[in-house]
């Protein structure tokens, strides 16, 4: 099971290509890394100017990340995945 965050498109931007954000790799990182970007997009979309809209936004969690959002933990031995020794 994967987890992700989603923000719908602004009115008038529903047919635009969605944007997918992938967080950097590091301890404790997940899709929350993009929360400020999502908040900024929401704020810009709520203004009355013509440049404030955005298409659908997705921030996905990499394997083993996003546990607080309901993703599965990654256990290589349980999943049959492993790294060569």
C-alpha positions, 0 to 999 in steps of 0.5 A: 500500500502506498500513500500520497497527498493530493490537491485538486486542480484549481477551477479552469485548470482541470485539463492541465497535466498533473504535477507529481512531487517526489520527496528527497531520500533521507531519514524521516522524509516523506510526502510531508516535505511538500506541505509548504508547496501545497499550502503555497499553491492553495494560497495562490489559487485563492487570490484573484489574479490570473496566475494563481491556478494550478493543475492537480498536485500529487506528492507520493511517498517512496517505498518505506515512507509515509507510514503516518499516512497509512503506507506499509512498512518495507520489510525486505525479508517479509516481501521477498526483496533483498539487497545483494551482499 
